[in-house]
Amino acid sequence: MPIPRTRVLPTCHMHCVGFTNHRGRPEVSVIRTWRTAEGSWVVAPVGGGGRGPSRRPEPWVNFTAGSGPHGFTAGGWIEGTGSEKARSVRLAFADGLVMEDAAENGIVLFFEPRAVTFPADVEILDARGVRLAFHKAFDGFPFRA
């Protein structure tokens, strides 16, 4: 189970937490929280699930994400061969928006209060900023029924 992580952003906090579910299985959840004008906190789950051993041959971000009236939220853990070298992840969306987060405990967390255009290019970088891996994410996102 990953070590918890929190990222404090100007309009919200993003959290990745690990816990044991009611069946005794480890799970991970990404959660967004923000304070209302009245001072109470709102908790909005982004997603998550169980984790198993990665079979990826190179670093890859296992994202959970959401998109809606409160913007774009995403988080996940970096897994795969060589993932221990990852120090940051950069997302470059089809509309030109670029977001980056430092990998803490192998976890990255993102929030954008405006709509973004999918998909995104994902770059996983080492401590010198050299690309370790690249993949596309959120292709076909948001999902429609």
Phi and psi in radians as a Rosetta constraint file:
Dihedral C 1 N 2 CA 2 C 2 CIRCULARHARMONIC -1.230 0.35
Dihedral N 2 CA 2 C 2 N 3 CIRCULARHARMONIC 2.732 0.35
Dihedral C 2 N 3 CA 3 C 3 CIRCULARHARMONIC -1.245 0.35
Dihedral N 3 CA 3 C 3 N 4 CIRCULARHARMONIC 2.413 0.35
Dihedral C 3 N 4 CA 4 C 4 CIRCULARHARMONIC -1.033 0.35
Dihedral N 4 CA 4 C 4 N 5 CIRCULARHARMONIC 2.706 0.35
Dihedral C 4 N 5 CA 5 C 5 CIRCULARHARMONIC -2.501 0.35
Dihedral N 5 CA 5 C 5 N 6 CIRCULARHARMONIC 2.489 0.35
Dihedral C 5 N 6 CA 6 C 6 CIRCULARHARMONIC -2.235 0.35
Dihedral N 6 CA 6 C 6 N 7 CIRCULARHARMONIC 2.440 0.35
Dihedral C 6 N 7 CA 7 C 7 CIRCULARHARMONIC -2.179 0.35
Dihedral N 7 CA 7 C 7 N 8 CIRCULARHARMONIC 2.104 0.35
Dihedral C 7 N 8 CA 8 C 8 CIRCULARHARMONIC -1.621 0.35
Dihedral N 8 CA 8 C 8 N 9 CIRCULARHARMONIC 2.084 0.35
Dihedral C 8 N 9 CA 9 C 9 CIRCULARHARMONIC -1.976 0.35
Dihedral N 9 CA 9 C 9 N 10 CIRCULARHARMONIC 2.924 0.35
Dihedral C 9 N 10 CA 10 C 10 CIRCULARHARMONIC -0.981 0.35
Dihedral N 10 CA 10 C 10 N 11 CIRCULARHARMONIC -0.632 0.35
Dihedral C 10 N 11 CA 11 C 11 CIRCULARHARMONIC -1.953 0.35
Dihedral N 11 CA 11 C 11 N 12 CIRCULARHARMONIC -0.082 0.35
Dihedral C 11 N 12 CA 12 C 12 CIRCULARHARMONIC -2.866 0.35
Dihedral N 12 CA 12 C 12 N 13 CIRCULARHARMONIC 3.053 0.35
Dihedral C 12 N 13 CA 13 C 13 CIRCULARHARMONIC -2.062 0.35
Dihedral N 13 CA 13 C 13 N 14 CIRCULARHARMONIC 2.466 0.35
Dihedral C 13 N 14 CA 14 C 14 CIRCULARHARMONIC -1.960 0.35
Dihedral N 14 CA 14 C 14 N 15 CIRCULARHARMONIC 2.434 0.35
Dihedral C 14 N 15 CA 15 C 15 CIRCULARHARMONIC -2.320 0.35
Dihedral N 15 CA 15 C 15 N 16 CIRCULARHARMONIC 2.512 0.35
Dihedral C 15 N 16 CA 16 C 16 CIRCULARHARMONIC -2.137 0.35
Dihedral N 16 CA 16 C 16 N 17 CIRCULARHARMONIC 2.115 0.35
Dihedral C 16 N 17 CA 17 C 17 CIRCULARHARMONIC -2.216 0.35
Dihedral N 17 CA 17 C 17 N 18 CIRCULARHARMONIC 2.560 0.35
Dihedral C 17 N 18 CA 18 C 18 CIRCULARHARMONIC -1.939 0.35
Dihedral N 18 CA 18 C 18 N 19 CIRCULARHARMONIC 2.534 0.35
Dihedral C 18 N 19 CA 19 C 19 CIRCULARHARMONIC -2.747 0.35
Dihedral N 19 CA 19 C 19 N 20 CIRCULARHARMONIC 2.964 0.35
Dihedral C 19 N 20 CA 20 C 20 CIRCULARHARMONIC -1.801 0.35
Dihedral N 20 CA 20 C 20 N 21 CIRCULARHARMONIC 2.199 0.35
Dihedral C 20 N 21 CA 21 C 21 CIRCULARHARMONIC -1.345 0.35
Dihedral N 21 CA 21 C 21 N 22 CIRCULARHARMONIC -3.133 0.35
Dihedral C 21 N 22 CA 22 C 22 CIRCULARHARMONIC -1.140 0.35
Dihedral N 22 CA 22 C 22 N 23 CIRCULARHARMONIC -0.241 0.35
Dihedral C 22 N 23 CA 23 C 23 CIRCULARHARMONIC -1.714 0.35
Dihedral N 23 CA 23 C 23 N 24 CIRCULARHARMONIC 0.087 0.35
Dihedral C 23 N 24 CA 24 C 24 CIRCULARHARMONIC 1.441 0.35
Dihedral N 24 CA 24 C 24 N 25 CIRCULARHARMONIC 0.228 0.35
Dihedral C 24 N 25 CA 25 C 25 CIRCULARHARMONIC -1.742 0.35
Dihedral N 25 CA 25 C 25 N 26 CIRCULARHARMONIC 2.447 0.35
Dihedral C 25 N 26 CA 26 C 26 CIRCULARHARMONIC -1.251 0.35
Dihedral N 26 CA 26 C 26 N 27 CIRCULARHARMONIC 2.430 0.35
Dihedral C 26 N 27 CA 27 C 27 CIRCULARHARMONIC -2.381 0.35
Dihedral N 27 CA 27 C 27 N 28 CIRCULARHARMONIC 2.838 0.35
Dihedral C 27 N 28 CA 28 C 28 CIRCULARHARMONIC -2.245 0.35
Dihedral N 28 CA 28 C 28 N 29 CIRCULARHARMONIC 2.397 0.35
Dihedral C 28 N 29 CA 29 C 29 CIRCULARHARMONIC -2.284 0.35
Dihedral N 29 CA 29 C 29 N 30 CIRCULARHARMONIC 2.505 0.35
Dihedral C 29 N 30 CA 30 C 30 CIRCULARHARMONIC -1.845 0.35
Dihedral N 30 CA 30 C 30 N 31 CIRCULARHARMONIC 2.296 0.35
Dihedral C 30 N 31 CA 31 C 31 CIRCULARHARMONIC -2.334 0.35
Dihedral N 31 CA 31 C 31 N 32 CIRCULARHARMONIC 2.457 0.35
Dihedral C 31 N 32 CA 32 C 32 CIRCULARHARMONIC -1.919 0.35
Dihedral N 32 CA 32 C 32 N 33 CIRCULARHARMONIC 2.356 0.35
Dihedral C 32 N 33 CA 33 C 33 CIRCULARHARMONIC -2.241 0.35
Dihedral N 33 CA 33 C 33 N 34 CIRCULARHARMONIC 2.606 0.35
Dihedral C 33 N 34 CA 34 C 34 CIRCULARHARMONIC -2.652 0.35
Dihedral N 34 CA 34 C 34 N 35 CIRCULARHARMONIC 2.747 0.35
Dihedral C 34 N 35 CA 35 C 35 CIRCULARHARMONIC -1.663 0.35
Dihedral N 35 CA 35 C 35 N 36 CIRCULARHARMONIC 2.345 0.35
Dihedral C 35 N 36 CA 36 C 36 CIRCULARHARMONIC -1.408 0.35
Dihedral N 36 CA 36 C 36 N 37 CIRCULARHARMONIC 2.969 0.35
Dihedral C 36 N 37 CA 37 C 37 CIRCULARHARMONIC -1.071 0.35
Dihedral N 37 CA 37 C 37 N 38 CIRCULARHARMONIC -0.483 0.35
Dihedral C 37 N 38 CA 38 C 38 CIRCULARHARMONIC -1.424 0.35
Dihedral N 38 CA 38 C 38 N 39 CIRCULARHARMONIC -0.151 0.35
Dihedral C 38 N 39 CA 39 C 39 CIRCULARHARMONIC 1.745 0.35
Dihedral N 39 CA 39 C 39 N 40 CIRCULARHARMONIC -0.081 0.35
Dihedral C 39 N 40 CA 40 C 40 CIRCULARHARMONIC -1.471 0.35
Dihedral N 40 CA 40 C 40 N 41 CIRCULARHARMONIC 2.838 0.35
Dihedral C 40 N 41 CA 41 C 41 CIRCULARHARMONIC -1.772 0.35
Dihedral N 41 CA 41 C 41 N 42 CIRCULARHARMONIC 2.435 0.35
Dihedral C 41 N 42 CA 42 C 42 CIRCULARHARMONIC -1.823 0.35
Dihedral N 42 CA 42 C 42 N 43 CIRCULARHARMONIC 2.351 0.35
Dihedral C 42 N 43 CA 43 C 43 CIRCULARHARMONIC -2.014 0.35
Dihedral N 43 CA 43 C 43 N 44 CIRCULARHARMONIC 2.121 0.35
Dihedral C 43 N 44 CA 44 C 44 CIRCULARHARMONIC -2.163 0.35
Dihedral N 44 CA 44 C 44 N 45 CIRCULARHARMONIC 1.856 0.35
Dihedral C 44 N 45 CA 45 C 45 CIRCULARHARMONIC -1.104 0.35
Dihedral N 45 CA 45 C 45 N 46 CIRCULARHARMONIC 2.415 0.35
Dihedral C 45 N 46 CA 46 C 46 CIRCULARHARMONIC -1.666 0.35
Dihedral N 46 CA 46 C 46 N 47 CIRCULARHARMONIC -0.801 0.35
Dihedral C 46 N 47 CA 47 C 47 CIRCULARHARMONIC 2.751 0.35
Dihedral N 47 CA 47 C 47 N 48 CIRCULARHARMONIC -3.039 0.35
Dihedral C 47 N 48 CA 48 C 48 CIRCULARHARMONIC 2.813 0.35
Dihedral N 48 CA 48 C 48 N 49 CIRCULARHARMONIC -2.806 0.35
Dihedral C 48 N 49 CA 49 C 49 CIRCULARHARMONIC 2.795 0.35
Dihedral N 49 CA 49 C 49 N 50 CIRCULARHARMONIC -2.974 0.35
Dihedral C 49 N 50 CA 50 C 50 CIRCULARHARMONIC -1.371 0.35
Dihedral N 50 CA 50 C 50 N 51 CIRCULARHARMONIC 2.774 0.35
Dihedral C 50 N 51 CA 51 C 51 CIRCULARHARMONIC -2.095 0.35
Dihedral N 51 CA 51 C 51 N 52 CIRCULARHARMONIC 2.426 0.35
Dihedral C 51 N 52 CA 52 C 52 CIRCULARHARMONIC -2.179 0.35
Dihedral N 52 CA 52 C 52 N 53 CIRCULARHARMONIC -3.140 0.35
Dihedral C 52 N 53 CA 53 C 53 CIRCULARHARMONIC -1.154 0.35
Dihedral N 53 CA 53 C 53 N 54 CIRCULARHARMONIC 2.419 0.35
Dihedral C 53 N 54 CA 54 C 54 CIRCULARHARMONIC -1.431 0.35
Dihedral N 54 CA 54 C 54 N 55 CIRCULARHARMONIC 2.449 0.35
Dihedral C 54 N 55 CA 55 C 55 CIRCULARHARMONIC -1.980 0.35
Dihedral N 55 CA 55 C 55 N 56 CIRCULARHARMONIC 0.247 0.35
Dihedral C 55 N 56 CA 56 C 56 CIRCULARHARMONIC -1.227 0.35
Dihedral N 56 CA 56 C 56 N 57 CIRCULARHARMONIC 2.373 0.35
Dihedral C 56 N 57 CA 57 C 57 CIRCULARHARMONIC -1.384 0.35
Dihedral N 57 CA 57 C 57 N 58 CIRCULARHARMONIC -0.154 0.35
Dihedral C 57 N 58 CA 58 C 58 CIRCULARHARMONIC -2.581 0.35
Dihedral N 58 CA 58 C 58 N 59 CIRCULARHARMONIC 2.959 0.35
Dihedral C 58 N 59 CA 59 C 59 CIRCULARHARMONIC -1.025 0.35
Dihedral N 59 CA 59 C 59 N 60 CIRCULARHARMONIC 2.507 0.35
Dihedral C 59 N 60 CA 60 C 60 CIRCULARHARMONIC -2.704 0.35
Dihedral N 60 CA 60 C 60 N 61 CIRCULARHARMONIC 2.482 0.35
Dihedral C 60 N 61 CA 61 C 61 CIRCULARHARMONIC -1.659 0.35
Dihedral N 61 CA 61 C 61 N 62 CIRCULARHARMONIC 2.125 0.35
Dihedral C 61 N 62 CA 62 C 62 CIRCULARHARMONIC -1.553 0.35
Dihedral N 62 CA 62 C 62 N 63 CIRCULARHARMONIC 1.586 0.35
Dihedral C 62 N 63 CA 63 C 63 CIRCULARHARMONIC -1.482 0.35
Dihedral N 63 CA 63 C 63 N 64 CIRCULARHARMONIC 2.612 0.35
Dihedral C 63 N 64 CA 64 C 64 CIRCULARHARMONIC -2.126 0.35
Dihedral N 64 CA 64 C 64 N 65 CIRCULARHARMONIC 2.479 0.35
Dihedral C 64 N 65 CA 65 C 65 CIRCULARHARMONIC -2.644 0.35
Dihedral N 65 CA 65 C 65 N 66 CIRCULARHARMONIC 2.842 0.35
Dihedral C 65 N 66 CA 66 C 66 CIRCULARHARMONIC -2.582 0.35
Dihedral N 66 CA 66 C 66 N 67 CIRCULARHARMONIC 2.674 0.35
Dihedral C 66 N 67 CA 67 C 67 CIRCULARHARMONIC -2.501 0.35
Dihedral N 67 CA 67 C 67 N 68 CIRCULARHARMONIC 2.323 0.35
Dihedral C 67 N 68 CA 68 C 68 CIRCULARHARMONIC -3.065 0.35
Dihedral N 68 CA 68 C 68 N 69 CIRCULARHARMONIC -2.709 0.35
Dihedral C 68 N 69 CA 69 C 69 CIRCULARHARMONIC -1.105 0.35
Dihedral N 69 CA 69 C 69 N 70 CIRCULARHARMONIC -0.386 0.35
Dihedral C 69 N 70 CA 70 C 70 CIRCULARHARMONIC -1.704 0.35
Dihedral N 70 CA 70 C 70 N 71 CIRCULARHARMONIC 0.267 0.35
Dihedral C 70 N 71 CA 71 C 71 CIRCULARHARMONIC 1.734 0.35
Dihedral N 71 CA 71 C 71 N 72 CIRCULARHARMONIC -2.795 0.35
Dihedral C 71 N 72 CA 72 C 72 CIRCULARHARMONIC -1.855 0.35
Dihedral N 72 CA 72 C 72 N 73 CIRCULARHARMONIC 2.253 0.35
Dihedral C 72 N 73 CA 73 C 73 CIRCULARHARMONIC -2.197 0.35
Dihedral N 73 CA 73 C 73 N 74 CIRCULARHARMONIC 2.486 0.35
Dihedral C 73 N 74 CA 74 C 74 CIRCULARHARMONIC -2.736 0.35
Dihedral N 74 CA 74 C 74 N 75 CIRCULARHARMONIC 2.671 0.35
Dihedral C 74 N 75 CA 75 C 75 CIRCULARHARMONIC -2.887 0.35
Dihedral N 75 CA 75 C 75 N 76 CIRCULARHARMONIC 2.843 0.35
Dihedral C 75 N 76 CA 76 C 76 CIRCULARHARMONIC 3.002 0.35
Dihedral N 76 CA 76 C 76 N 77 CIRCULARHARMONIC -3.125 0.35
Dihedral C 76 N 77 CA 77 C 77 CIRCULARHARMONIC -1.986 0.35
Dihedral N 77 CA 77 C 77 N 78 CIRCULARHARMONIC 2.624 0.35
Dihedral C 77 N 78 CA 78 C 78 CIRCULARHARMONIC -1.598 0.35
Dihedral N 78 CA 78 C 78 N 79 CIRCULARHARMONIC 2.184 0.35
Dihedral C 78 N 79 CA 79 C 79 CIRCULARHARMONIC -2.305 0.35
Dihedral N 79 CA 79 C 79 N 80 CIRCULARHARMONIC 3.089 0.35
Dihedral C 79 N 80 CA 80 C 80 CIRCULARHARMONIC 1.739 0.35
Dihedral N 80 CA 80 C 80 N 81 CIRCULARHARMONIC 2.947 0.35
Dihedral C 80 N 81 CA 81 C 81 CIRCULARHARMONIC -1.044 0.35
Dihedral N 81 CA 81 C 81 N 82 CIRCULARHARMONIC 2.216 0.35
Dihedral C 81 N 82 CA 82 C 82 CIRCULARHARMONIC 1.518 0.35
Dihedral N 82 CA 82 C 82 N 83 CIRCULARHARMONIC 0.019 0.35
Dihedral C 82 N 83 CA 83 C 83 CIRCULARHARMONIC -1.121 0.35
Dihedral N 83 CA 83 C 83 N 84 CIRCULARHARMONIC -0.405 0.35
Dihedral C 83 N 84 CA 84 C 84 CIRCULARHARMONIC -1.142 0.35
Dihedral N 84 CA 84 C 84 N 85 CIRCULARHARMONIC -0.300 0.35
Dihedral C 84 N 85 CA 85 C 85 CIRCULARHARMONIC -1.496 0.35
Dihedral N 85 CA 85 C 85 N 86 CIRCULARHARMONIC -0.190 0.35
Dihedral C 85 N 86 CA 86 C 86 CIRCULARHARMONIC -1.211 0.35
Dihedral N 86 CA 86 C 86 N 87 CIRCULARHARMONIC 2.309 0.35
Dihedral C 86 N 87 CA 87 C 87 CIRCULARHARMONIC -2.106 0.35
Dihedral N 87 CA 87 C 87 N 88 CIRCULARHARMONIC -0.314 0.35
Dihedral C 87 N 88 CA 88 C 88 CIRCULARHARMONIC -2.770 0.35
Dihedral N 88 CA 88 C 88 N 89 CIRCULARHARMONIC 2.823 0.35
Dihedral C 88 N 89 CA 89 C 89 CIRCULARHARMONIC -2.310 0.35
Dihedral N 89 CA 89 C 89 N 90 CIRCULARHARMONIC 2.341 0.35
Dihedral C 89 N 90 CA 90 C 90 CIRCULARHARMONIC -2.027 0.35
Dihedral N 90 CA 90 C 90 N 91 CIRCULARHARMONIC 2.287 0.35
Dihedral C 90 N 91 CA 91 C 91 CIRCULARHARMONIC -1.889 0.35
Dihedral N 91 CA 91 C 91 N 92 CIRCULARHARMONIC 2.262 0.35
Dihedral C 91 N 92 CA 92 C 92 CIRCULARHARMONIC -2.134 0.35
Dihedral N 92 CA 92 C 92 N 93 CIRCULARHARMONIC 1.948 0.35
Dihedral C 92 N 93 CA 93 C 93 CIRCULARHARMONIC -1.491 0.35
Dihedral N 93 CA 93 C 93 N 94 CIRCULARHARMONIC 2.842 0.35
Dihedral C 93 N 94 CA 94 C 94 CIRCULARHARMONIC -1.059 0.35
Dihedral N 94 CA 94 C 94 N 95 CIRCULARHARMONIC -0.435 0.35
Dihedral C 94 N 95 CA 95 C 95 CIRCULARHARMONIC -1.534 0.35
Dihedral N 95 CA 95 C 95 N 96 CIRCULARHARMONIC 0.071 0.35
Dihedral C 95 N 96 CA 96 C 96 CIRCULARHARMONIC 1.696 0.35
Dihedral N 96 CA 96 C 96 N 97 CIRCULARHARMONIC -0.186 0.35
Dihedral C 96 N 97 CA 97 C 97 CIRCULARHARMONIC -1.157 0.35
Dihedral N 97 CA 97 C 97 N 98 CIRCULARHARMONIC 2.315 0.35
Dihedral C 97 N 98 CA 98 C 98 CIRCULARHARMONIC -2.126 0.35
Dihedral N 98 CA 98 C 98 N 99 CIRCULARHARMONIC 2.298 0.35
Dihedral C 98 N 99 CA 99 C 99 CIRCULARHARMONIC -2.221 0.35
Dihedral N 99 CA 99 C 99 N 100 CIRCULARHARMONIC 2.579 0.35
Dihedral C 99 N 100 CA 100 C 100 CIRCULARHARMONIC -2.474 0.35
Dihedral N 100 CA 100 C 100 N 101 CIRCULARHARMONIC 2.556 0.35
Dihedral C 100 N 101 CA 101 C 101 CIRCULARHARMONIC -2.454 0.35
Dihedral N 101 CA 101 C 101 N 102 CIRCULARHARMONIC 2.504 0.35
Dihedral C 101 N 102 CA 102 C 102 CIRCULARHARMONIC -1.277 0.35
Dihedral N 102 CA 102 C 102 N 103 CIRCULARHARMONIC 2.452 0.35
Dihedral C 102 N 103 CA 103 C 103 CIRCULARHARMONIC -1.431 0.35
Dihedral N 103 CA 103 C 103 N 104 CIRCULARHARMONIC 2.019 0.35
Dihedral C 103 N 104 CA 104 C 104 CIRCULARHARMONIC -2.027 0.35
Dihedral N 104 CA 104 C 104 N 105 CIRCULARHARMONIC 2.185 0.35
Dihedral C 104 N 105 CA 105 C 105 CIRCULARHARMONIC 1.004 0.35
Dihedral N 105 CA 105 C 105 N 106 CIRCULARHARMONIC 0.479 0.35
Dihedral C 105 N 106 CA 106 C 106 CIRCULARHARMONIC 1.333 0.35
Dihedral N 106 CA 106 C 106 N 107 CIRCULARHARMONIC 0.259 0.35
Dihedral C 106 N 107 CA 107 C 107 CIRCULARHARMONIC -2.093 0.35
Dihedral N 107 CA 107 C 107 N 108 CIRCULARHARMONIC 2.464 0.35
Dihedral C 107 N 108 CA 108 C 108 CIRCULARHARMONIC -2.169 0.35
Dihedral N 108 CA 108 C 108 N 109 CIRCULARHARMONIC 2.555 0.35
Dihedral C 108 N 109 CA 109 C 109 CIRCULARHARMONIC -2.389 0.35
Dihedral N 109 CA 109 C 109 N 110 CIRCULARHARMONIC 2.353 0.35
Dihedral C 109 N 110 CA 110 C 110 CIRCULARHARMONIC -2.342 0.35
Dihedral N 110 CA 110 C 110 N 111 CIRCULARHARMONIC 2.544 0.35
Dihedral C 110 N 111 CA 111 C 111 CIRCULARHARMONIC -2.570 0.35
Dihedral N 111 CA 111 C 111 N 112 CIRCULARHARMONIC 2.367 0.35
Dihedral C 111 N 112 CA 112 C 112 CIRCULARHARMONIC -2.331 0.35
Dihedral N 112 CA 112 C 112 N 113 CIRCULARHARMONIC 2.107 0.35
Dihedral C 112 N 113 CA 113 C 113 CIRCULARHARMONIC -1.279 0.35
Dihedral N 113 CA 113 C 113 N 114 CIRCULARHARMONIC -0.198 0.35
Dihedral C 113 N 114 CA 114 C 114 CIRCULARHARMONIC -1.806 0.35
Dihedral N 114 CA 114 C 114 N 115 CIRCULARHARMONIC 2.842 0.35
Dihedral C 114 N 115 CA 115 C 115 CIRCULARHARMONIC -1.133 0.35
Dihedral N 115 CA 115 C 115 N 116 CIRCULARHARMONIC 2.528 0.35
Dihedral C 115 N 116 CA 116 C 116 CIRCULARHARMONIC -2.098 0.35
Dihedral N 116 CA 116 C 116 N 117 CIRCULARHARMONIC 2.807 0.35
Dihedral C 116 N 117 CA 117 C 117 CIRCULARHARMONIC -1.848 0.35
Dihedral N 117 CA 117 C 117 N 118 CIRCULARHARMONIC 2.160 0.35
Dihedral C 117 N 118 CA 118 C 118 CIRCULARHARMONIC -1.586 0.35
Dihedral N 118 CA 118 C 118 N 119 CIRCULARHARMONIC 2.752 0.35
Dihedral C 118 N 119 CA 119 C 119 CIRCULARHARMONIC -1.464 0.35
Dihedral N 119 CA 119 C 119 N 120 CIRCULARHARMONIC -3.029 0.35
Dihedral C 119 N 120 CA 120 C 120 CIRCULARHARMONIC -2.224 0.35
Dihedral N 120 CA 120 C 120 N 121 CIRCULARHARMONIC 2.518 0.35
Dihedral C 120 N 121 CA 121 C 121 CIRCULARHARMONIC -1.494 0.35
Dihedral N 121 CA 121 C 121 N 122 CIRCULARHARMONIC 2.348 0.35
Dihedral C 121 N 122 CA 122 C 122 CIRCULARHARMONIC -1.983 0.35
Dihedral N 122 CA 122 C 122 N 123 CIRCULARHARMONIC 2.100 0.35
Dihedral C 122 N 123 CA 123 C 123 CIRCULARHARMONIC -1.959 0.35
Dihedral N 123 CA 123 C 123 N 124 CIRCULARHARMONIC 2.252 0.35
Dihedral C 123 N 124 CA 124 C 124 CIRCULARHARMONIC -1.851 0.35
Dihedral N 124 CA 124 C 124 N 125 CIRCULARHARMONIC 2.131 0.35
Dihedral C 124 N 125 CA 125 C 125 CIRCULARHARMONIC -2.005 0.35
Dihedral N 125 CA 125 C 125 N 126 CIRCULARHARMONIC 2.639 0.35
Dihedral C 125 N 126 CA 126 C 126 CIRCULARHARMONIC -1.576 0.35
Dihedral N 126 CA 126 C 126 N 127 CIRCULARHARMONIC -2.998 0.35
Dihedral C 126 N 127 CA 127 C 127 CIRCULARHARMONIC -1.101 0.35
Dihedral N 127 CA 127 C 127 N 128 CIRCULARHARMONIC -0.447 0.35
Dihedral C 127 N 128 CA 128 C 128 CIRCULARHARMONIC -1.621 0.35
Dihedral N 128 CA 128 C 128 N 129 CIRCULARHARMONIC 0.001 0.35
Dihedral C 128 N 129 CA 129 C 129 CIRCULARHARMONIC 1.491 0.35
Dihedral N 129 CA 129 C 129 N 130 CIRCULARHARMONIC 0.214 0.35
Dihedral C 129 N 130 CA 130 C 130 CIRCULARHARMONIC -1.472 0.35
Dihedral N 130 CA 130 C 130 N 131 CIRCULARHARMONIC 2.377 0.35
Dihedral C 130 N 131 CA 131 C 131 CIRCULARHARMONIC -1.177 0.35
Dihedral N 131 CA 131 C 131 N 132 CIRCULARHARMONIC 2.149 0.35
Dihedral C 131 N 132 CA 132 C 132 CIRCULARHARMONIC -1.562 0.35
Dihedral N 132 CA 132 C 132 N 133 CIRCULARHARMONIC -0.633 0.35
Dihedral C 132 N 133 CA 133 C 133 CIRCULARHARMONIC -2.790 0.35
Dihedral N 133 CA 133 C 133 N 134 CIRCULARHARMONIC 2.832 0.35
Dihedral C 133 N 134 CA 134 C 134 CIRCULARHARMONIC -2.481 0.35
Dihedral N 134 CA 134 C 134 N 135 CIRCULARHARMONIC 2.418 0.35
Dihedral C 134 N 135 CA 135 C 135 CIRCULARHARMONIC -2.719 0.35
Dihedral N 135 CA 135 C 135 N 136 CIRCULARHARMONIC 2.866 0.35
Dihedral C 135 N 136 CA 136 C 136 CIRCULARHARMONIC -1.578 0.35
Dihedral N 136 CA 136 C 136 N 137 CIRCULARHARMONIC 2.608 0.35
Dihedral C 136 N 137 CA 137 C 137 CIRCULARHARMONIC -2.439 0.35
Dihedral N 137 CA 137 C 137 N 138 CIRCULARHARMONIC 2.717 0.35
Dihedral C 137 N 138 CA 138 C 138 CIRCULARHARMONIC 1.144 0.35
Dihedral N 138 CA 138 C 138 N 139 CIRCULARHARMONIC 0.471 0.35
Dihedral C 138 N 139 CA 139 C 139 CIRCULARHARMONIC -1.215 0.35
Dihedral N 139 CA 139 C 139 N 140 CIRCULARHARMONIC 2.181 0.35
Dihedral C 139 N 140 CA 140 C 140 CIRCULARHARMONIC 1.444 0.35
Dihedral N 140 CA 140 C 140 N 141 CIRCULARHARMONIC 0.208 0.35
Dihedral C 140 N 141 CA 141 C 141 CIRCULARHARMONIC -1.760 0.35
Dihedral N 141 CA 141 C 141 N 142 CIRCULARHARMONIC 2.479 0.35
Dihedral C 141 N 142 CA 142 C 142 CIRCULARHARMONIC -1.320 0.35
Dihedral N 142 CA 142 C 142 N 143 CIRCULARHARMONIC 2.610 0.35
Dihedral C 142 N 143 CA 143 C 143 CIRCULARHARMONIC -1.283 0.35
Dihedral N 143 CA 143 C 143 N 144 CIRCULARHARMONIC 2.475 0.35
Dihedral C 143 N 144 CA 144 C 144 CIRCULARHARMONIC -2.064 0.35
Dihedral N 144 CA 144 C 144 N 145 CIRCULARHARMONIC 2.462 0.35
